[in-house]
Amino acid sequence: MAKRRRKRKSSRPRSTRLGFWLALLVAAVAAAAVYVLWLDREVRSAFEGKRWALPATVYARPLELYAGRSLRHDDLVRELEALGYRRSDGVDQAGEYAVSDSRLSVHTRRFRYWDGTEPARHIQVRFDNRGITAIMAVTTGEAVPVLRLGPRIIGKIYPEHHEDRILIRYDNAPQQLINALIAVEDRDFYQHYGVDPLAIARAAWVNLLAGRIRQGGSTLTQQLVKNFYLTRDRTLWRKINEAIMALLLESHYSKQEILEAYLNEVYLGQQGNNAIHGFGLAAEFYFRRPLTELSTEQLALLVGLVRGASYYNPRRHPQRALERRNLVLRLMADQGYLEPDAAEQLISRPLGISDVPGWTSDRYPTFVDLVRRQLHRDYDSDDLQNAGLRIFTTLDPVAQHTVQKSLDQRLQRLEQQYSNTEELQGAVILASVDTGEIIALTGQRGGSFGFNRALDARRPIGSLVKPAVYLTALARPEQYSVITPIADMPVSLPQPDGDSWMPENYDREFHGEVPLYQALAQSYNLATVNLGLELGVARVADTLEAMLPGLSLRHYPSLLLGSVDLTPLQVTQMYQTIAAGGFRTPLKSIVAVLDSDGEPLRRYPLSVDQVAPTRASYLMTFLLTQVVERGTARSAAARLPDLMPLAGKTGTTDELRDSWFAGFGSDRIGVVWIGRDDNQPTELTGASGALQVWTDIMAVIKPRPLTLTPPDGVRWQKVINGKRTDEDCERASSFPFIVPHLPEEYEPCHGSNAVERLFQRIF
């Protein structure tokens, strides 16, 4: 009995322990199952709901080519190079061009715009010394009326984590890219289920023989899991999670879906603070060409970067990159994706990468700054940074190049010419008169990003304000015309502090009574002040505020001589209104916005408000042509005789601190400011500084001359001594008048040389 009791006592602990371990095992299996189920949900949720945070891409306007366009052969070549086109002896595929003395053959790329798709075409452009003479389709020989080249990328608006990518679909990926990836990273990709034990063993053996890491055992699926879901911590637990998630991913999704995600996710380089992800963007970054246009050896180089984008960076470590690329090509040959002879030929080729990235946000930073500000009025920050919007802008790269080059070169010459012009800075805006589209903008010399003077430098505008005074007068045709005499005589106005405001002319002289057109042409301060005081400062302020919504001015007499701080952008808006006949079109930098799938989201239609009388604005334009032909800006007329008539106004502030010029033809308006950031004198007037930059630009841009065709209700009349005369009078000069307010008195033409004497005395 005693023995049986001892046996029962000894068996209880064993059964209890067994039950405990069984229960623990069940619990562990259950926990593991729950954990796997949770991982499964996470894998599917993240993969199916994956929406890459894509930056908004900002494009310049497309370059339009047509017969008769004044575009030089070299300018078109520069544009093609900037777009990543490759010069070739024979044009065989999209993205290639060939050059001869008077002809250029190019195979354009397909591009989707906001208003339709431009197909890929093989065309020939013919030139003479004036520009494009013809555009012909090579395949049919037919004339092409207008051809649009796909626009440049000029900037991006990045997500907070600064990732960048161009999404590609599996069906659009080059087959040799897929082949290279399989050959190098996962040769059994189509056979395994996410984890490849044989690959792990093979990599361990190769690494053991080499004495260093030469191969990795992770499959493409595991690499994707690591990039998609996990941290880069090198722990056993992370590797276990990686394997489980890879198996789960393969159980739910096809090989093609996994490869497509990998092609877009893999890290392939760094552009400043911005990470380059995916092969689509890497092609543009390293070769300045779309992925579909890359050759096999170029694709092999990109695949070689998967192992270590920084270590094999072809710009910093070209020899390493070359050796890695050649290894990829040999592995492709070993596995039958390339013929051995073909692989050796490819191995002999150079890397072929571009000297600089395919695009950079530093190229047009001041213009992109304007785009960003205008976008923020219409879109949330999250949409701009994450939704992959495509922003089509008004920037003309050819004009932008001219503007920046002209500013930089002229500032350098001015600093050499004048003693007190160190550290000169400048800003230039070039816009369309009719549409208000800004086609070029720079906020400083060199074009680098910094203080955006074009948008943010609020400076006194000096005599640039005078057209507002004269426009106010001309809007009262019963009282003022372009020949109305006004007094250029001293002015003394008491001030609240007991002093007197006593403005002076630039030449320190008084000119007596002068016709209104002469007062503006010669920029007489005293005549302008006397006219403004007659009109009332408040009326002049109303004219300015109508052209510049949101502007609120104090009604001080000094306003009449430009004691108002405006930015170059505001000045451009003011003069655009005058140039457009009193119709204000808000300046804009954006044409359209598309979503990441290319569907239009928003158009920016033309918006026009009449804020000044058309007839008075026409007379104002005539007065500004006199400034260029005979007045303070006459040096422009001497340099641009074939473009006359043009209109404009010089502006100079006290002690020569600011040099301004605003001028326009029938299609283009340009505003230039030159000064110093420390507000010290520059020794430059508007004519000796800003006007010279403006003239340099217009000599290249070649704006269309003003036609000066009068609107209804305006009539040109021959005048002698302020009186009407015969229309065939050769001694008389013609002036525009608002009907019926023509000169009432008549003077016969015969024997009169008063006008001739008057012009000799004035000019």
Stockholm file with secondary structure:
# STOCKHOLM 1.0

chainA/1-763         MAKRRRKRKSSRPRSTRLGFWLALLVAAVAAAAVYVLWLDREVRSAFEGKRWALPATVYARPLELYAGRSLRHDDLVRELEALGYRRSDGVDQAGEYAVSDSRLSVHTRRFRYWDGTEPARHIQVRFDNRGITAIMAVTTGEAVPVLRLGPRIIGKIYPEHHEDRILIRYDNAPQQLINALIAVEDRDFYQHYGVDPLAIARAAWVNLLAGRIRQGGSTLTQQLVKNFYLTRDRTLWRKINEAIMALLLESHYSKQEILEAYLNEVYLGQQGNNAIHGFGLAAEFYFRRPLTELSTEQLALLVGLVRGASYYNPRRHPQRALERRNLVLRLMADQGYLEPDAAEQLISRPLGISDVPGWTSDRYPTFVDLVRRQLHRDYDSDDLQNAGLRIFTTLDPVAQHTVQKSLDQRLQRLEQQYSNTEELQGAVILASVDTGEIIALTGQRGGSFGFNRALDARRPIGSLVKPAVYLTALARPEQYSVITPIADMPVSLPQPDGDSWMPENYDREFHGEVPLYQALAQSYNLATVNLGLELGVARVADTLEAMLPGLSLRHYPSLLLGSVDLTPLQVTQMYQTIAAGGFRTPLKSIVAVLDSDGEPLRRYPLSVDQVAPTRASYLMTFLLTQVVERGTARSAAARLPDLMPLAGKTGTTDELRDSWFAGFGSDRIGVVWIGRDDNQPTELTGASGALQVWTDIMAVIKPRPLTLTPPDGVRWQKVINGKRTDEDCERASSFPFIVPHLPEEYEPCHGSNAVERLFQRIF
#=GR chainA/1-763 SS CHHHHHHHHHHHHHHHHHHHHHHHHHHHHHHHHHHHHHHHHHHHHHHHTCCCCBCEEEECCCEEECTTCCCCHHHHHHHHHHTTCEECSSCCSTTEEEECSSEEEEECCCEEETTEEECCCEEEEEEETTEEEEEEETTTCCBCSCEEECCCEEEEECCTTCEECCCCCGGGSCHHHHHHHHHHHCTTTTTSSSCCHHHHHHHHHHHHHHTSCCCCCCCHHHHHHHHHTCCCCCCHHHHHHHHHHHHHHHHHSCHHHHHHHHHHHCEEEEETTEEEESHHHHHHHHHSSCGGGCCHHHHHHHHHGGGCTTTTCTTTCHHHHHHHHHHHHHHHHHTTSSCHHHHHHHHTSCCCCCSSCSCCTTSSHHHHHHHHHHHTTTSCHHHHHHBCCEEEECCCHHHHHHHHHHHHHHHHHHHHHCTTCTTCEEEEEEEETTTCBEEEEESSGGGCSSCCHHHHCCEECGGGGHHHHHHHHHTCTTTCCTTCEEEECCCCEECTTSCEECCCCTTSCCCEEEEHHHHHHTTCHHHHHHHHHHHCHHHHHHHHHHHSTTCCCCCCGGGGGTCSEECHHHHHHHHHHHHTTSEECCCBSEEEEECTTSCEEEECCCCCEECSCHHHHHHHHHHHHHHHHTSTTHHHHHHCGGGCCCEEEEEECGGGCEEEEEEECSSEEEEEEEECTTCCCCSCCTTTTHHHHHHHHHHHHCCCCCCCCCCTTEEEEEEETTEECCTTCTTSEEEEEETTCCCSCBCCSTTCCHHHHHHHHHC
#=GC SS_cons         CHHHHHHHHHHHHHHHHHHHHHHHHHHHHHHHHHHHHHHHHHHHHHHHTCCCCBCEEEECCCEEECTTCCCCHHHHHHHHHHTTCEECSSCCSTTEEEECSSEEEEECCCEEETTEEECCCEEEEEEETTEEEEEEETTTCCBCSCEEECCCEEEEECCTTCEECCCCCGGGSCHHHHHHHHHHHCTTTTTSSSCCHHHHHHHHHHHHHHTSCCCCCCCHHHHHHHHHTCCCCCCHHHHHHHHHHHHHHHHHSCHHHHHHHHHHHCEEEEETTEEEESHHHHHHHHHSSCGGGCCHHHHHHHHHGGGCTTTTCTTTCHHHHHHHHHHHHHHHHHTTSSCHHHHHHHHTSCCCCCSSCSCCTTSSHHHHHHHHHHHTTTSCHHHHHHBCCEEEECCCHHHHHHHHHHHHHHHHHHHHHCTTCTTCEEEEEEEETTTCBEEEEESSGGGCSSCCHHHHCCEECGGGGHHHHHHHHHTCTTTCCTTCEEEECCCCEECTTSCEECCCCTTSCCCEEEEHHHHHHTTCHHHHHHHHHHHCHHHHHHHHHHHSTTCCCCCCGGGGGTCSEECHHHHHHHHHHHHTTSEECCCBSEEEEECTTSCEEEECCCCCEECSCHHHHHHHHHHHHHHHHTSTTHHHHHHCGGGCCCEEEEEECGGGCEEEEEEECSSEEEEEEEECTTCCCCSCCTTTTHHHHHHHHHHHHCCCCCCCCCCTTEEEEEEETTEECCTTCTTSEEEEEETTCCCSCBCCSTTCCHHHHHHHHHC
//
